[in-house]
């Protein structure tokens, strides 16, 4: 299980185990928190195409889906 501190999520780099639209390297470009400090939105930016999309941030914890850093 990937250890993630939500406060350090912004600008972190991730590699998709299964490429998404032939893209595998991503950067967290936006994180939104509620009043209690819980992550409510997380946006990834594909490095090659510069496309943005929202994900459920807790999926980044699953090493079968995401690896931390660019590999």
N, CA, C and O atoms as a Tripos MOL2 file, in Angstrom:
@<TRIPOS>MOLECULE
protein
  284   283    71     0     0
PROTEIN
NO_CHARGES

@<TRIPOS>ATOM
      1 N           0.8390   -1.1780    0.0000 N.3       1 UNK1
      2 CA          0.0000    0.0000    0.0000 C.3       1 UNK1
      3 C           0.8870    1.2450    0.0000 C.2       1 UNK1
      4 O           1.7800    1.3710    0.8380 O.2       1 UNK1
      5 N           0.6450    2.1570   -0.9300 N.am      2 UNK2
      6 CA          1.3950    3.4070   -1.0060 C.3       2 UNK2
      7 C           1.0230    4.2990    0.1700 C.2       2 UNK2
      8 O          -0.1560    4.5060    0.4550 O.2       2 UNK2
      9 N           2.0370    4.8240    0.8500 N.am      3 UNK3
     10 CA          1.8100    5.7520    1.9480 C.3       3 UNK3
     11 C           1.6990    7.1610    1.3730 C.2       3 UNK3
     12 O           2.6050    7.6290    0.6820 O.2       3 UNK3
     13 N           0.5890    7.8320    1.6590 N.am      4 UNK4
     14 CA          0.3590    9.1600    1.1050 C.3       4 UNK4
     15 C          -0.0680   10.0990    2.2160 C.2       4 UNK4
     16 O          -0.9990    9.8120    2.9690 O.2       4 UNK4
     17 N           0.6200   11.2170    2.3080 N.am      5 UNK5
     18 CA          0.2060   12.2890    3.1970 C.3       5 UNK5
     19 C          -0.6040   13.2610    2.3430 C.2       5 UNK5
     20 O          -0.0410   13.8680    1.4320 O.2       5 UNK5
     21 N          -1.8970   13.4350    2.5980 N.am      6 UNK6
     22 CA         -2.7220   14.3020    1.7500 C.3       6 UNK6
     23 C          -2.1740   15.7190    1.6090 C.2       6 UNK6
     24 O          -2.3750   16.3570    0.5760 O.2       6 UNK6
     25 N          -1.4880   16.2170    2.6280 N.am      7 UNK7
     26 CA         -0.9520   17.5760    2.5680 C.3       7 UNK7
     27 C           0.2390   17.6800    1.6090 C.2       7 UNK7
     28 O           0.5840   18.7790    1.1750 O.2       7 UNK7
     29 N           0.8710   16.5460    1.2750 N.am      8 UNK8
     30 CA          2.0030   16.5360    0.3450 C.3       8 UNK8
     31 C           1.6150   15.9800   -1.0220 C.2       8 UNK8
     32 O           2.4820   15.6850   -1.8440 O.2       8 UNK8
     33 N           0.3340   15.8400   -1.2620 N.am      9 UNK9
     34 CA         -0.1600   15.2570   -2.5040 C.3       9 UNK9
     35 C           0.0640   16.1640   -3.7120 C.2       9 UNK9
     36 O           0.3830   15.6760   -4.7960 O.2       9 UNK9
     37 N          -0.0980   17.4710   -3.5400 N.am     10 UNK10
     38 CA          0.0440   18.4190   -4.6360 C.3      10 UNK10
     39 C           1.4440   18.3370   -5.2430 C.2      10 UNK10
     40 O           2.4380   18.3340   -4.5170 O.2      10 UNK10
     41 N           1.5210   18.2730   -6.5640 N.am     11 UNK11
     42 CA          2.7600   18.1940   -7.3470 C.3      11 UNK11
     43 C           3.4990   16.8660   -7.2120 C.2      11 UNK11
     44 O           4.6300   16.7470   -7.6840 O.2      11 UNK11
     45 N           2.8850   15.8650   -6.5750 N.am     12 UNK12
     46 CA          3.5330   14.5630   -6.5000 C.3      12 UNK12
     47 C           3.4200   13.8620   -7.8580 C.2      12 UNK12
     48 O           2.4930   14.1200   -8.6260 O.2      12 UNK12
     49 N           4.3720   12.9760   -8.1410 N.am     13 UNK13
     50 CA          4.4600   12.2990   -9.4420 C.3      13 UNK13
     51 C           4.0240   10.8500   -9.2880 C.2      13 UNK13
     52 O           4.3180   10.1990   -8.2850 O.2      13 UNK13
     53 N           3.2990   10.3430  -10.3250 N.am     14 UNK14
     54 CA          2.7460    9.0000  -10.2750 C.3      14 UNK14
     55 C           2.8940    8.3060  -11.6210 C.2      14 UNK14
     56 O           2.8620    8.9430  -12.6730 O.2      14 UNK14
     57 N           3.0570    6.9840  -11.5650 N.am     15 UNK15
     58 CA          3.1160    6.1540  -12.7640 C.3      15 UNK15
     59 C           1.9310    5.1950  -12.7300 C.2      15 UNK15
     60 O           1.7290    4.4870  -11.7430 O.2      15 UNK15
     61 N           1.1560    5.1740  -13.7970 N.am     16 UNK16
     62 CA          0.0280    4.2510  -13.8990 C.3      16 UNK16
     63 C           0.5410    2.8650  -14.2690 C.2      16 UNK16
     64 O           1.3480    2.7290  -15.1890 O.2      16 UNK16
     65 N           0.0840    1.8460  -13.5690 N.am     17 UNK17
     66 CA          0.4650    0.4680  -13.8800 C.3      17 UNK17
     67 C          -0.0810    0.0940  -15.2570 C.2      17 UNK17
     68 O           0.6300   -0.4940  -16.0720 O.2      17 UNK17
     69 N          -1.3390    0.4340  -15.5110 N.am     18 UNK18
     70 CA         -1.9500    0.2280  -16.8280 C.3      18 UNK18
     71 C          -2.1210    1.6060  -17.4530 C.2      18 UNK18
     72 O          -2.9070    2.4110  -16.9520 O.2      18 UNK18
     73 N          -1.4110    1.8920  -18.5240 N.am     19 UNK19
     74 CA         -1.4950    3.2250  -19.1350 C.3      19 UNK19
     75 C          -2.9370    3.6450  -19.4330 C.2      19 UNK19
     76 O          -3.7730    2.8360  -19.8350 O.2      19 UNK19
     77 N          -3.1920    4.9160  -19.2240 N.am     20 UNK20
     78 CA         -4.5010    5.5180  -19.4680 C.3      20 UNK20
     79 C          -4.3710    6.3370  -20.7480 C.2      20 UNK20
     80 O          -3.6380    7.3250  -20.7740 O.2      20 UNK20
     81 N          -5.0720    5.9420  -21.8080 N.am     21 UNK21
     82 CA         -4.9670    6.6010  -23.1210 C.3      21 UNK21
     83 C          -3.5110    6.6920  -23.5840 C.2      21 UNK21
     84 O          -3.0680    7.7260  -24.0840 O.2      21 UNK21
     85 N          -2.7810    5.5960  -23.4100 N.am     22 UNK22
     86 CA         -1.3660    5.4810  -23.7870 C.3      22 UNK22
     87 C          -0.4640    6.4270  -23.0040 C.2      22 UNK22
     88 O           0.6410    6.7360  -23.4490 O.2      22 UNK22
     89 N          -0.9210    6.8890  -21.8460 N.am     23 UNK23
     90 CA         -0.1320    7.7640  -20.9770 C.3      23 UNK23
     91 C           0.0820    7.0600  -19.6530 C.2      23 UNK23
     92 O          -0.8280    6.4190  -19.1280 O.2      23 UNK23
     93 N           1.2810    7.1780  -19.1170 N.am     24 UNK24
     94 CA          1.5330    6.5160  -17.8500 C.3      24 UNK24
     95 C           2.1550    7.4070  -16.7950 C.2      24 UNK24
     96 O           2.2080    7.0110  -15.6310 O.2      24 UNK24
     97 N           2.6280    8.5960  -17.1500 N.am     25 UNK25
     98 CA          3.2400    9.4960  -16.1730 C.3      25 UNK25
     99 C           2.3270   10.6940  -15.9070 C.2      25 UNK25
    100 O           1.8620   11.3670  -16.8270 O.2      25 UNK25
    101 N           2.0870   10.9340  -14.6090 N.am     26 UNK26
    102 CA          1.1340   11.9550  -14.1950 C.3      26 UNK26
    103 C           1.6750   12.7600  -13.0210 C.2      26 UNK26
    104 O           2.5340   12.2990  -12.2680 O.2      26 UNK26
    105 N           1.1470   13.9820  -12.8840 N.am     27 UNK27
    106 CA          1.4590   14.8550  -11.7610 C.3      27 UNK27
    107 C           0.1320   15.2970  -11.1510 C.2      27 UNK27
    108 O          -0.8150   15.6070  -11.8740 O.2      27 UNK27
    109 N           0.0660   15.3250   -9.8320 N.am     28 UNK28
    110 CA         -1.1330   15.8330   -9.1700 C.3      28 UNK28
    111 C          -1.0980   17.3560   -9.3010 C.2      28 UNK28
    112 O          -0.2160   18.0120   -8.7490 O.2      28 UNK28
    113 N          -2.0620   17.9100  -10.0350 N.am     29 UNK29
    114 CA         -2.0520   19.3370  -10.3450 C.3      29 UNK29
    115 C          -2.9650   20.1670   -9.4450 C.2      29 UNK29
    116 O          -2.7910   21.3800   -9.3350 O.2      29 UNK29
    117 N          -3.9350   19.5200   -8.8040 N.am     30 UNK30
    118 CA         -4.8470   20.2740   -7.9350 C.3      30 UNK30
    119 C          -5.4030   19.3440   -6.8730 C.2      30 UNK30
    120 O          -5.7710   18.2040   -7.1530 O.2      30 UNK30
    121 N          -5.4580   19.8520   -5.6420 N.am     31 UNK31
    122 CA         -6.0510   19.1210   -4.5230 C.3      31 UNK31
    123 C          -6.9380   20.1070   -3.7750 C.2      31 UNK31
    124 O          -6.5090   21.2170   -3.4620 O.2      31 UNK31
    125 N          -8.1630   19.7080   -3.4910 N.am     32 UNK32
    126 CA         -9.0860   20.5440   -2.7280 C.3      32 UNK32
    127 C          -9.4450   19.8260   -1.4290 C.2      32 UNK32
    128 O          -9.6850   18.6190   -1.4100 O.2      32 UNK32
    129 N          -9.4740   20.5950   -0.3550 N.am     33 UNK33
    130 CA         -9.7850   20.0670    0.9750 C.3      33 UNK33
    131 C         -11.0900   20.6710    1.4760 C.2      33 UNK33
    132 O         -11.4430   21.7920    1.1110 O.2      33 UNK33
    133 N         -11.8100   19.9170    2.3200 N.am     34 UNK34
    134 CA        -12.9890   20.4880    2.9620 C.3      34 UNK34
    135 C         -12.5430   21.2140    4.2270 C.2      34 UNK34
    136 O         -11.3440   21.3360    4.4760 O.2      34 UNK34
    137 N         -13.4880   21.6940    5.0250 N.am     35 UNK35
    138 CA        -13.1630   22.4590    6.2360 C.3      35 UNK35
    139 C         -12.4270   21.6340    7.2810 C.2      35 UNK35
    140 O         -11.7150   22.1860    8.1200 O.2      35 UNK35
    141 N         -12.5930   20.3050    7.2370 N.am     36 UNK36
    142 CA        -11.9300   19.4200    8.1990 C.3      36 UNK36
    143 C         -10.5650   18.9440    7.7200 C.2      36 UNK36
    144 O          -9.9080   18.1710    8.4180 O.2      36 UNK36
    145 N         -10.1240   19.3870    6.5470 N.am     37 UNK37
    146 CA         -8.8310   18.9840    6.0200 C.3      37 UNK37
    147 C          -8.8410   17.6620    5.2760 C.2      37 UNK37
    148 O          -7.7840   17.0790    5.0310 O.2      37 UNK37
    149 N         -10.0200   17.1830    4.9140 N.am     38 UNK38
    150 CA        -10.1580   15.9300    4.1670 C.3      38 UNK38
    151 C         -10.1520   16.2520    2.6740 C.2      38 UNK38
    152 O         -10.7960   17.2030    2.2300 O.2      38 UNK38
    153 N          -9.4130   15.4430    1.9040 N.am     39 UNK39
    154 CA         -9.3420   15.6600    0.4570 C.3      39 UNK39
    155 C         -10.7150   15.3940   -0.1600 C.2      39 UNK39
    156 O         -11.2990   14.3290    0.0440 O.2      39 UNK39
    157 N         -11.2280   16.3750   -0.9200 N.am     40 UNK40
    158 CA        -12.5160   16.1830   -1.5870 C.3      40 UNK40
    159 C         -12.3660   16.1390   -3.1020 C.2      40 UNK40
    160 O         -13.2400   15.6160   -3.7930 O.2      40 UNK40
    161 N         -11.2590   16.6870   -3.6320 N.am     41 UNK41
    162 CA        -10.9990   16.6400   -5.0750 C.3      41 UNK41
    163 C          -9.5060   16.4710   -5.3160 C.2      41 UNK41
    164 O          -8.6710   17.0140   -4.5930 O.2      41 UNK41
    165 N          -9.1960   15.6950   -6.3620 N.am     42 UNK42
    166 CA         -7.8090   15.4900   -6.7600 C.3      42 UNK42
    167 C          -7.7700   15.4430   -8.2910 C.2      42 UNK42
    168 O          -8.5180   14.6880   -8.9130 O.2      42 UNK42
    169 N          -6.9090   16.2410   -8.8820 N.am     43 UNK43
    170 CA         -6.8150   16.3120  -10.3380 C.3      43 UNK43
    171 C          -5.4140   15.9020  -10.7800 C.2      43 UNK43
    172 O          -4.4170   16.3750  -10.2330 O.2      43 UNK43
    173 N          -5.3480   15.0200  -11.7720 N.am     44 UNK44
    174 CA         -4.0780   14.5860  -12.3440 C.3      44 UNK44
    175 C          -3.8560   15.2610  -13.6860 C.2      44 UNK44
    176 O          -4.8020   15.5510  -14.4180 O.2      44 UNK44
    177 N          -2.5890   15.5050  -13.9950 N.am     45 UNK45
    178 CA         -2.1870   16.0820  -15.2750 C.3      45 UNK45
    179 C          -1.2790   15.0620  -15.9630 C.2      45 UNK45
    180 O          -0.2480   14.6760  -15.4130 O.2      45 UNK45
    181 N          -1.6630   14.6250  -17.1640 N.am     46 UNK46
    182 CA         -0.8250   13.7080  -17.9390 C.3      46 UNK46
    183 C           0.3660   14.4870  -18.4860 C.2      46 UNK46
    184 O           0.1850   15.5310  -19.1130 O.2      46 UNK46
    185 N           1.5590   14.0030  -18.2600 N.am     47 UNK47
    186 CA          2.7670   14.7360  -18.6200 C.3      47 UNK47
    187 C           2.9120   14.9150  -20.1320 C.2      47 UNK47
    188 O           3.2340   16.0110  -20.5890 O.2      47 UNK47
    189 N           2.6820   13.8730  -20.9040 N.am     48 UNK48
    190 CA          2.9060   13.9460  -22.3530 C.3      48 UNK48
    191 C           1.8590   14.7840  -23.0920 C.2      48 UNK48
    192 O           2.2120   15.5650  -23.9750 O.2      48 UNK48
    193 N           0.5920   14.6350  -22.7470 N.am     49 UNK49
    194 CA         -0.4720   15.3170  -23.4930 C.3      49 UNK49
    195 C          -0.9820   16.5760  -22.8050 C.2      49 UNK49
    196 O          -1.7090   17.3650  -23.4080 O.2      49 UNK49
    197 N          -0.6030   16.7650  -21.5460 N.am     50 UNK50
    198 CA         -1.0580   17.9070  -20.7520 C.3      50 UNK50
    199 C          -2.5780   17.8940  -20.5450 C.2      50 UNK50
    200 O          -3.1870   18.9450  -20.3480 O.2      50 UNK50
    201 N          -3.1910   16.6950  -20.5910 N.am     51 UNK51
    202 CA         -4.6160   16.5630  -20.3160 C.3      51 UNK51
    203 C          -4.8290   16.4470  -18.8100 C.2      51 UNK51
    204 O          -3.9860   15.9110  -18.0900 O.2      51 UNK51
    205 N          -5.9650   16.9550  -18.3460 N.am     52 UNK52
    206 CA         -6.3150   16.9290  -16.9320 C.3      52 UNK52
    207 C          -7.5390   16.0530  -16.7250 C.2      52 UNK52
    208 O          -8.4450   16.0270  -17.5580 O.2      52 UNK52
    209 N          -7.5590   15.3280  -15.5960 N.am     53 UNK53
    210 CA         -8.7660   14.5950  -15.2290 C.3      53 UNK53
    211 C          -8.8000   14.3720  -13.7240 C.2      53 UNK53
    212 O          -7.7620   14.2820  -13.0690 O.2      53 UNK53
    213 N         -10.0110   14.2830  -13.1930 N.am     54 UNK54
    214 CA        -10.2270   14.0810  -11.7630 C.3      54 UNK54
    215 C         -10.1960   12.5990  -11.4300 C.2      54 UNK54
    216 O         -10.6530   11.7600  -12.2070 O.2      54 UNK54
    217 N          -9.6430   12.2910  -10.2500 N.am     55 UNK55
    218 CA         -9.6530   10.9140   -9.7530 C.3      55 UNK55
    219 C         -10.0360   10.9310   -8.2760 C.2      55 UNK55
    220 O          -9.9990   11.9730   -7.6220 O.2      55 UNK55
    221 N         -10.3960    9.7790   -7.7730 N.am     56 UNK56
    222 CA        -10.5850    9.5980   -6.3400 C.3      56 UNK56
    223 C          -9.1790    9.4170   -5.7570 C.2      56 UNK56
    224 O          -8.5050    8.4400   -6.0820 O.2      56 UNK56
    225 N          -8.7350   10.3260   -4.9150 N.am     57 UNK57
    226 CA         -7.3420   10.3370   -4.4780 C.3      57 UNK57
    227 C          -6.9400    9.0640   -3.7500 C.2      57 UNK57
    228 O          -5.7660    8.6940   -3.7790 O.2      57 UNK57
    229 N          -7.8700    8.3870   -3.1020 N.am     58 UNK58
    230 CA         -7.5190    7.1710   -2.3610 C.3      58 UNK58
    231 C          -7.0830    6.0320   -3.2840 C.2      58 UNK58
    232 O          -6.4430    5.0860   -2.8220 O.2      58 UNK58
    233 N          -7.4170    6.1000   -4.5910 N.am     59 UNK59
    234 CA         -6.9540    5.0600   -5.5130 C.3      59 UNK59
    235 C          -5.4330    5.1040   -5.6790 C.2      59 UNK59
    236 O          -4.8240    4.1120   -6.0800 O.2      59 UNK59
    237 N          -4.8220    6.2460   -5.3710 N.am     60 UNK60
    238 CA         -3.3630    6.3390   -5.4570 C.3      60 UNK60
    239 C          -2.6780    5.4390   -4.4280 C.2      60 UNK60
    240 O          -1.4950    5.1270   -4.5710 O.2      60 UNK60
    241 N          -3.4010    5.0270   -3.4070 N.am     61 UNK61
    242 CA         -2.8410    4.1480   -2.3800 C.3      61 UNK61
    243 C          -2.6590    2.7130   -2.8700 C.2      61 UNK61
    244 O          -1.9110    1.9460   -2.2640 O.2      61 UNK61
    245 N          -3.3330    2.3440   -3.9550 N.am     62 UNK62
    246 CA         -3.3190    0.9630   -4.4440 C.3      62 UNK62
    247 C          -2.1270    0.7390   -5.3800 C.2      62 UNK62
    248 O          -2.1170    1.2650   -6.4930 O.2      62 UNK62
    249 N          -1.1120   -0.0400   -4.9430 N.am     63 UNK63
    250 CA          0.0670   -0.2770   -5.7860 C.3      63 UNK63
    251 C          -0.2260   -1.1360   -7.0220 C.2      63 UNK63
    252 O           0.6290   -1.2530   -7.9000 O.2      63 UNK63
    253 N          -1.4060   -1.7310   -7.1060 N.am     64 UNK64
    254 CA         -1.7880   -2.4800   -8.3000 C.3      64 UNK64
    255 C          -2.2710   -1.5350   -9.4000 C.2      64 UNK64
    256 O          -2.4130   -1.9350  -10.5550 O.2      64 UNK64
    257 N          -2.5230   -0.2720   -9.0280 N.am     65 UNK65
    258 CA         -3.0170    0.7170   -9.9800 C.3      65 UNK65
    259 C          -1.9910    1.8310  -10.2210 C.2      65 UNK65
    260 O          -1.7740    2.2490  -11.3590 O.2      65 UNK65
    261 N          -1.3650    2.3060   -9.1420 N.am     66 UNK66
    262 CA         -0.4270    3.4320   -9.2080 C.3      66 UNK66
    263 C           0.8690    3.1430   -8.4560 C.2      66 UNK66
    264 O           0.8640    2.4850   -7.4160 O.2      66 UNK66
    265 N           1.9770    3.6460   -8.9990 N.am     67 UNK67
    266 CA          3.2660    3.6280   -8.3130 C.3      67 UNK67
    267 C           3.7110    5.0700   -8.1140 C.2      67 UNK67
    268 O           3.5820    5.9070   -9.0080 O.2      67 UNK67
    269 N           4.2350    5.3430   -6.9270 N.am     68 UNK68
    270 CA          4.6740    6.7040   -6.6470 C.3      68 UNK68
    271 C           5.9850    6.9840   -7.3650 C.2      68 UNK68
    272 O           6.8950    6.1550   -7.3610 O.2      68 UNK68
    273 N           6.0750    8.1560   -7.9800 N.am     69 UNK69
    274 CA          7.2490    8.5360   -8.7580 C.3      69 UNK69
    275 C           7.0810    8.1260  -10.2110 C.2      69 UNK69
    276 O           6.0900    7.4960  -10.5810 O.2      69 UNK69
    277 N           8.0630    8.4910  -11.0300 N.am     70 UNK70
    278 CA          8.0310    8.1360  -12.4570 C.3      70 UNK70
    279 C           8.9840    6.9810  -12.6750 C.2      70 UNK70
    280 O          10.1920    7.1120  -12.4780 O.2      70 UNK70
    281 N           8.4380    5.8550  -13.0800 N.am     71 UNK71
    282 CA          9.2440    4.6610  -13.3070 C.3      71 UNK71
    283 C           9.2000    4.2480  -14.7550 C.2      71 UNK71
    284 O           9.8230    3.2570  -15.1350 O.2      71 UNK71
@<TRIPOS>BOND
     1     1     2 1
     2     2     3 1
     3     3     4 2
     4     3     5 am
     5     5     6 1
     6     6     7 1
     7     7     8 2
     8     7     9 am
     9     9    10 1
    10    10    11 1
    11    11    12 2
    12    11    13 am
    13    13    14 1
    14    14    15 1
    15    15    16 2
    16    15    17 am
    17    17    18 1
    18    18    19 1
    19    19    20 2
    20    19    21 am
    21    21    22 1
    22    22    23 1
    23    23    24 2
    24    23    25 am
    25    25    26 1
    26    26    27 1
    27    27    28 2
    28    27    29 am
    29    29    30 1
    30    30    31 1
    31    31    32 2
    32    31    33 am
    33    33    34 1
    34    34    35 1
    35    35    36 2
    36    35    37 am
    37    37    38 1
    38    38    39 1
    39    39    40 2
    40    39    41 am
    41    41    42 1
    42    42    43 1
    43    43    44 2
    44    43    45 am
    45    45    46 1
    46    46    47 1
    47    47    48 2
    48    47    49 am
    49    49    50 1
    50    50    51 1
    51    51    52 2
    52    51    53 am
    53    53    54 1
    54    54    55 1
    55    55    56 2
    56    55    57 am
    57    57    58 1
    58    58    59 1
    59    59    60 2
    60    59    61 am
    61    61    62 1
    62    62    63 1
    63    63    64 2
    64    63    65 am
    65    65    66 1
    66    66    67 1
    67    67    68 2
    68    67    69 am
    69    69    70 1
    70    70    71 1
    71    71    72 2
    72    71    73 am
    73    73    74 1
    74    74    75 1
    75    75    76 2
    76    75    77 am
    77    77    78 1
    78    78    79 1
    79    79    80 2
    80    79    81 am
    81    81    82 1
    82    82    83 1
    83    83    84 2
    84    83    85 am
    85    85    86 1
    86    86    87 1
    87    87    88 2
    88    87    89 am
    89    89    90 1
    90    90    91 1
    91    91    92 2
    92    91    93 am
    93    93    94 1
    94    94    95 1
    95    95    96 2
    96    95    97 am
    97    97    98 1
    98    98    99 1
    99    99   100 2
   100    99   101 am
   101   101   102 1
   102   102   103 1
   103   103   104 2
   104   103   105 am
   105   105   106 1
   106   106   107 1
   107   107   108 2
   108   107   109 am
   109   109   110 1
   110   110   111 1
   111   111   112 2
   112   111   113 am
   113   113   114 1
   114   114   115 1
   115   115   116 2
   116   115   117 am
   117   117   118 1
   118   118   119 1
   119   119   120 2
   120   119   121 am
   121   121   122 1
   122   122   123 1
   123   123   124 2
   124   123   125 am
   125   125   126 1
   126   126   127 1
   127   127   128 2
   128   127   129 am
   129   129   130 1
   130   130   131 1
   131   131   132 2
   132   131   133 am
   133   133   134 1
   134   134   135 1
   135   135   136 2
   136   135   137 am
   137   137   138 1
   138   138   139 1
   139   139   140 2
   140   139   141 am
   141   141   142 1
   142   142   143 1
   143   143   144 2
   144   143   145 am
   145   145   146 1
   146   146   147 1
   147   147   148 2
   148   147   149 am
   149   149   150 1
   150   150   151 1
   151   151   152 2
   152   151   153 am
   153   153   154 1
   154   154   155 1
   155   155   156 2
   156   155   157 am
   157   157   158 1
   158   158   159 1
   159   159   160 2
   160   159   161 am
   161   161   162 1
   162   162   163 1
   163   163   164 2
   164   163   165 am
   165   165   166 1
   166   166   167 1
   167   167   168 2
   168   167   169 am
   169   169   170 1
   170   170   171 1
   171   171   172 2
   172   171   173 am
   173   173   174 1
   174   174   175 1
   175   175   176 2
   176   175   177 am
   177   177   178 1
   178   178   179 1
   179   179   180 2
   180   179   181 am
   181   181   182 1
   182   182   183 1
   183   183   184 2
   184   183   185 am
   185   185   186 1
   186   186   187 1
   187   187   188 2
   188   187   189 am
   189   189   190 1
   190   190   191 1
   191   191   192 2
   192   191   193 am
   193   193   194 1
   194   194   195 1
   195   195   196 2
   196   195   197 am
   197   197   198 1
   198   198   199 1
   199   199   200 2
   200   199   201 am
   201   201   202 1
   202   202   203 1
   203   203   204 2
   204   203   205 am
   205   205   206 1
   206   206   207 1
   207   207   208 2
   208   207   209 am
   209   209   210 1
   210   210   211 1
   211   211   212 2
   212   211   213 am
   213   213   214 1
   214   214   215 1
   215   215   216 2
   216   215   217 am
   217   217   218 1
   218   218   219 1
   219   219   220 2
   220   219   221 am
   221   221   222 1
   222   222   223 1
   223   223   224 2
   224   223   225 am
   225   225   226 1
   226   226   227 1
   227   227   228 2
   228   227   229 am
   229   229   230 1
   230   230   231 1
   231   231   232 2
   232   231   233 am
   233   233   234 1
   234   234   235 1
   235   235   236 2
   236   235   237 am
   237   237   238 1
   238   238   239 1
   239   239   240 2
   240   239   241 am
   241   241   242 1
   242   242   243 1
   243   243   244 2
   244   243   245 am
   245   245   246 1
   246   246   247 1
   247   247   248 2
   248   247   249 am
   249   249   250 1
   250   250   251 1
   251   251   252 2
   252   251   253 am
   253   253   254 1
   254   254   255 1
   255   255   256 2
   256   255   257 am
   257   257   258 1
   258   258   259 1
   259   259   260 2
   260   259   261 am
   261   261   262 1
   262   262   263 1
   263   263   264 2
   264   263   265 am
   265   265   266 1
   266   266   267 1
   267   267   268 2
   268   267   269 am
   269   269   270 1
   270   270   271 1
   271   271   272 2
   272   271   273 am
   273   273   274 1
   274   274   275 1
   275   275   276 2
   276   275   277 am
   277   277   278 1
   278   278   279 1
   279   279   280 2
   280   279   281 am
   281   281   282 1
   282   282   283 1
   283   283   284 2
@<TRIPOS>SUBSTRUCTURE
     1 UNK1         2 RESIDUE 1 A UNK
     2 UNK2         6 RESIDUE 1 A UNK
     3 UNK3        10 RESIDUE 1 A UNK
     4 UNK4        14 RESIDUE 1 A UNK
     5 UNK5        18 RESIDUE 1 A UNK
     6 UNK6        22 RESIDUE 1 A UNK
     7 UNK7        26 RESIDUE 1 A UNK
     8 UNK8        30 RESIDUE 1 A UNK
     9 UNK9        34 RESIDUE 1 A UNK
    10 UNK10       38 RESIDUE 1 A UNK
    11 UNK11       42 RESIDUE 1 A UNK
    12 UNK12       46 RESIDUE 1 A UNK
    13 UNK13       50 RESIDUE 1 A UNK
    14 UNK14       54 RESIDUE 1 A UNK
    15 UNK15       58 RESIDUE 1 A UNK
    16 UNK16       62 RESIDUE 1 A UNK
    17 UNK17       66 RESIDUE 1 A UNK
    18 UNK18       70 RESIDUE 1 A UNK
    19 UNK19       74 RESIDUE 1 A UNK
    20 UNK20       78 RESIDUE 1 A UNK
    21 UNK21       82 RESIDUE 1 A UNK
    22 UNK22       86 RESIDUE 1 A UNK
    23 UNK23       90 RESIDUE 1 A UNK
    24 UNK24       94 RESIDUE 1 A UNK
    25 UNK25       98 RESIDUE 1 A UNK
    26 UNK26      102 RESIDUE 1 A UNK
    27 UNK27      106 RESIDUE 1 A UNK
    28 UNK28      110 RESIDUE 1 A UNK
    29 UNK29      114 RESIDUE 1 A UNK
    30 UNK30      118 RESIDUE 1 A UNK
    31 UNK31      122 RESIDUE 1 A UNK
    32 UNK32      126 RESIDUE 1 A UNK
    33 UNK33      130 RESIDUE 1 A UNK
    34 UNK34      134 RESIDUE 1 A UNK
    35 UNK35      138 RESIDUE 1 A UNK
    36 UNK36      142 RESIDUE 1 A UNK
    37 UNK37      146 RESIDUE 1 A UNK
    38 UNK38      150 RESIDUE 1 A UNK
    39 UNK39      154 RESIDUE 1 A UNK
    40 UNK40      158 RESIDUE 1 A UNK
    41 UNK41      162 RESIDUE 1 A UNK
    42 UNK42      166 RESIDUE 1 A UNK
    43 UNK43      170 RESIDUE 1 A UNK
    44 UNK44      174 RESIDUE 1 A UNK
    45 UNK45      178 RESIDUE 1 A UNK
    46 UNK46      182 RESIDUE 1 A UNK
    47 UNK47      186 RESIDUE 1 A UNK
    48 UNK48      190 RESIDUE 1 A UNK
    49 UNK49      194 RESIDUE 1 A UNK
    50 UNK50      198 RESIDUE 1 A UNK
    51 UNK51      202 RESIDUE 1 A UNK
    52 UNK52      206 RESIDUE 1 A UNK
    53 UNK53      210 RESIDUE 1 A UNK
    54 UNK54      214 RESIDUE 1 A UNK
    55 UNK55      218 RESIDUE 1 A UNK
    56 UNK56      222 RESIDUE 1 A UNK
    57 UNK57      226 RESIDUE 1 A UNK
    58 UNK58      230 RESIDUE 1 A UNK
    59 UNK59      234 RESIDUE 1 A UNK
    60 UNK60      238 RESIDUE 1 A UNK
    61 UNK61      242 RESIDUE 1 A UNK
    62 UNK62      246 RESIDUE 1 A UNK
    63 UNK63      250 RESIDUE 1 A UNK
    64 UNK64      254 RESIDUE 1 A UNK
    65 UNK65      258 RESIDUE 1 A UNK
    66 UNK66      262 RESIDUE 1 A UNK
    67 UNK67      266 RESIDUE 1 A UNK
    68 UNK68      270 RESIDUE 1 A UNK
    69 UNK69      274 RESIDUE 1 A UNK
    70 UNK70      278 RESIDUE 1 A UNK
    71 UNK71      282 RESIDUE 1 A UNK
